[in-house]
Amino acid sequence: MAEIKIDPTLGPVLARTGDERAVLEAFLDFHRGIVLRKVAGLSDADARRRLVPSRTTLAGLVKHLTLVERNWFPALLAPGPGDVHVTGEADAADSFTLDGSDTVESLVAGYERACARSREVAARFDLDHVVPQPQLGEVSLRWILTHMIEETARHAGHADILRELTDGATGAI
């Protein structure tokens, strides 16, 4: 039997009549998926290549977004051992820095684990759940989801440009 391929961009379309949470989660997962598709099939060298003056690389974007996932979901909503909320611009900028052990495979696996943990943590709270945030005072889960859509979408756009510069590939798929 032939494998059925489901268009990965359908999440937000399928949630178009869903409740607020379903829509927010669908859009966040859509943009998470774009980031993963932008590094799919790339060599480690291509993913590490600097194509812009900043430290932004495709691999660096995945590493950064892994920190962002950990920072906004487990570290704020349900911190466990080792979960520390990063607050400084320098720390966030350093999250783009790759070390010798960072490969596309390891970075993707880490990002997928972080996203899965974010989903699991967020599912335990309603959208109105409020937690302290060191720089902003208090934030709700609704705000965190909206912020993560913005953050992930912005970096998915960066990844799209970097991938186009790498091999000409464009688009959400």
Buried (B, 14 or more C-beta within 10 A) or exposed (E): EEEEEEEBBEBBEEBEEEEEBBBBBBBBBBBBBBBBBBBEEBEBEBBBBEBEEEBBBBBBBBBBBBBBBBBBBBBBBBEEEEBEBBEEEEEBEBBBEBEEEBBBEBBBEBBBEBBEBBBEBBEEBEBEBEBEBEEEEEBBBBBBBBBBBEBBBEBBEBBBBBBBEBEEBEEBE
